[in-house]
Amino acid sequence: MSQGSRILVADLTGKVGESVLIRGWVFRLRVLAKTTFIVLKDCSGEAQCVSATDSLHDLRLKLDDALEVRGTVRADDRARAGIEVDIQSATILNRTANVLPFSSSSDIEQVSAEIKAEYRPLALRNNAVGNVFRIQAAILKHFRAYLTSQRFTEIVSSKIVAGGTEGGTNLF
């Protein structure tokens, strides 16, 4: 385990000039002759990380590899977020499988439901799939806040049953 405190990508804008530790997955990868650009994504957003291609060559990076990056945050108007991370060191935390049917940055509209279900953790990284759950979470959060402000009491009932059920209605 690396030392230092991980910060989320969303908090990078307040860290210009500082050394940071971020973790996420390789969302986009562009390898040029002298420079490699990695768009690292975590649960809070995306950050463009930059390094000399030679220094990352041994990692053999692929899309969706889980990666830890230590680097210095630098303001850059060309970057989408207005900042870039100059990579000092990078460590692969977990490699992706050799062959994946799609990546988290792919357009998965044409991918079958069976493949999406089989690769569910990967599909959830995709914005088209993940946004459904983010919207659902936001709706539930606001319903909960409103009902709490109206002095409602939330009750969480047990869903564990002793025997198998044929339909969802028997669970309740």
C-alpha positions in Angstrom: 0.0 0.0 0.0 1.3 3.4 -0.9 1.9 6.0 1.7 0.1 9.4 1.6 -3.5 10.3 1.5 -5.5 9.7 -1.6 -7.6 12.6 -2.8 -10.5 12.5 -5.2 -10.2 14.0 -8.7 -12.9 16.6 -8.0 -10.6 18.1 -5.3 -7.6 18.6 -7.6 -8.5 22.1 -8.6 -7.7 23.4 -5.1 -4.3 21.6 -5.1 -2.4 23.5 -7.9 1.3 23.3 -7.2 0.9 20.5 -4.7 2.0 16.8 -4.9 -1.0 14.5 -4.8 -2.0 10.9 -4.8 -5.0 9.9 -7.0 -6.4 6.5 -7.8 -8.8 5.5 -10.5 -9.1 3.7 -13.8 -7.6 4.5 -17.2 -10.6 6.1 -19.0 -8.7 7.3 -22.0 -5.1 6.7 -23.1 -3.2 8.5 -25.8 0.4 7.5 -26.3 2.5 9.8 -28.5 6.2 9.5 -29.3 7.4 11.6 -26.4 4.3 12.2 -24.3 1.6 10.0 -22.9 -1.8 11.4 -21.8 -3.9 9.4 -19.4 -7.4 10.4 -18.5 -7.8 8.9 -15.1 -11.4 8.6 -13.8 -12.6 8.0 -10.3 -16.1 8.3 -8.7 -15.8 12.1 -8.6 -14.6 12.9 -12.1 -11.8 12.8 -14.7 -8.3 14.2 -14.6 -5.7 14.4 -17.4 -2.3 13.0 -16.3 0.8 13.6 -18.4 4.2 11.9 -18.5 7.1 11.1 -20.8 6.2 8.0 -22.8 9.5 6.3 -21.9 8.8 6.5 -18.1 5.5 4.7 -18.5 6.5 2.2 -21.2 7.2 -0.7 -18.7 3.6 -0.5 -17.3 2.0 -1.5 -20.6 -1.1 0.4 -19.7 -4.5 -0.5 -21.1 -7.9 1.0 -20.9 -9.7 0.3 -17.6 -6.5 -0.7 -15.7 -6.8 0.5 -12.0 -4.0 3.0 -11.5 -2.4 4.9 -8.7 -0.7 8.2 -9.7 1.6 10.4 -7.7 2.1 13.7 -9.3 2.1 17.5 -9.2 -1.0 19.4 -10.1 -0.4 22.1 -12.7 -2.8 24.7 -14.1 -3.3 24.3 -17.8 -6.0 26.1 -19.9 -5.9 23.4 -22.6 -7.1 20.7 -20.2 -10.9 20.2 -19.9 -10.8 20.8 -16.1 -8.2 23.5 -16.3 -5.6 21.4 -14.6 -3.2 18.5 -15.4 -1.3 16.2 -13.2 2.4 15.8 -14.1 3.1 12.1 -13.2 6.0 11.5 -10.9 5.2 7.8 -10.5 2.4 5.4 -11.5 1.5 2.0 -10.2 -1.0 -0.4 -11.6 -3.2 -1.6 -8.8 -5.1 -4.1 -10.9 -4.8 -5.0 -14.6 -7.9 -5.5 -16.8 -8.5 -8.9 -18.3 -6.7 -9.5 -21.6 -9.8 -9.2 -23.7 -12.8 -7.1 -22.7 -15.9 -6.8 -25.0 -16.0 -3.0 -24.4 -14.3 -0.4 -22.3 -15.7 2.1 -19.8 -15.3 4.9 -22.4 -16.9 2.9 -25.2 -20.3 3.6 -26.8 -22.1 0.6 -25.4 -25.5 1.2 -27.0 -25.0 -1.7 -29.4 -23.6 -4.1 -26.7 -26.2 -6.8 -25.8 -27.9 -6.8 -22.4 -26.4 -10.2 -21.7 -22.8 -8.9 -22.2 -23.6 -5.8 -20.1 -24.9 -8.0 -17.3 -21.9 -10.4 -17.5 -19.5 -7.4 -17.3 -21.7 -5.4 -14.9 -18.9 -3.7 -12.9 -17.3 -2.5 -16.1 -20.7 -1.4 -17.6 -21.4 0.6 -14.4 -18.2 2.7 -15.1 -19.8 3.8 -18.4 -21.6 7.1 -18.2 -24.7 5.9 -20.0 -25.2 3.1 -17.5 -23.9 4.8 -14.4 -25.9 7.9 -14.9 -29.1 6.0 -14.5 -28.0 5.0 -10.9 -26.7 8.5 -10.2 -30.1 10.0 -11.2 -31.9 7.4 -9.1 -29.7 8.2 -6.1 -30.4 11.9 -6.4 -34.1 11.4 -6.6 -34.1 9.2 -3.5 -31.9 11.7 -1.6 -34.3 14.5 -2.3 -37.4 12.4 -1.5 -35.8 11.4 1.7 -34.8 14.9 2.6 -38.3 16.2 1.9 -40.1 13.5 3.8 -37.6 13.9 6.8 -38.4 17.6 6.8 -42.1 16.7 7.1 -41.3 14.5 10.1 -41.8 11.2 8.4 -40.0 8.2 9.8 -38.1 6.0 7.4 -38.6 2.3 8.1 -36.3 -0.3 6.6 -37.9 -3.7 6.6 -36.1 -7.0 6.4 -36.1 -8.6 3.0 -34.6 -12.0 4.0 -37.0 -14.9 3.8 -36.6 -18.5 5.0 -37.8 -20.1 1.7 -37.5 -19.4 -1.9 -40.1 -17.2 -3.6 -41.6 -17.3 -7.0 -42.2 -13.6 -7.4 -41.1 -10.3 -5.8 -44.4 -9.8 -4.1 -43.8 -12.7 -1.8 -40.7 -11.0 -0.3 -42.9 -8.4 1.4 
